[in-house]
Amino acid sequence: MKKNDTFGFMLLAFGVGVLAGILLAPNSGNQTRKELSAKIDAFFEEASDFITYECGKIKSKFDKV
């Protein structure tokens, strides 16, 4: 198989995948972006809480020393 044939096949497969994703998506793009944004916000809130908690533990240990 030539290099150009491989690239063309990959481009075609990518196009078919994008088309299938658009046609078979369970939600509209706007709804998907809202859900993704909410999940990202929740992740950063949990990460912030975890970091705050761990910093408190480190500070407590440092104060004991």
N, C-alpha and C positions, 0 to 999 in steps of 0.2 A: 504494500500500500504506500502510495506516495505521500509526502508531507502535506501537499495541498489537499489531497483527498481526506486526510485525517482532520485537518483544520476545518474543512467544509462540513464533515460529519459532526464535529463537535459544535459548530455553529448551528447546524440544523437541530441537533439534540437540545441545545440550549433554548432555541426558539420554540420547540415543541413543549419543553418543560415550562417555559413562561406562559405559553398559551393555555396549557392544561391547568396551571396554577390560577390563572385569571378566571377560567371557565368553571373550575371546581371549588373555588373559594367559598367557604361557608358563610362569610360575612362580607359586607361591602368594605371598600378600602377605608372609608371614614371610620366605620365601627372598629375595624382591625387596628387602625392607628390609635384610637381611643383606648382600646384594651391593652395594647402594647405600652402606651404611655403610662397607664395605671399600674401595670406590672413593674415597669422600670422605676416609677416613683416609690412603690412599695419596697422594691429591692434596696434602693438607696436609703429609705427610712430605716429598714432593718439593719443595713450595714452601719448606718450612723449610730443606731442604738447599741450595736455590738461593739463598735469602736469606743463609744463613750463608756460602756461598762468595763471593757478591758483596760482603758486608761485609768478608770477609777481603781481597779484592782492593783494596777502597777503603782499608782500614786500611794495607795494604802500601804503596800509593801515597802515602798521607798521611805514613807514616813516612819515606819517601824524601825528601819535601819538607822 
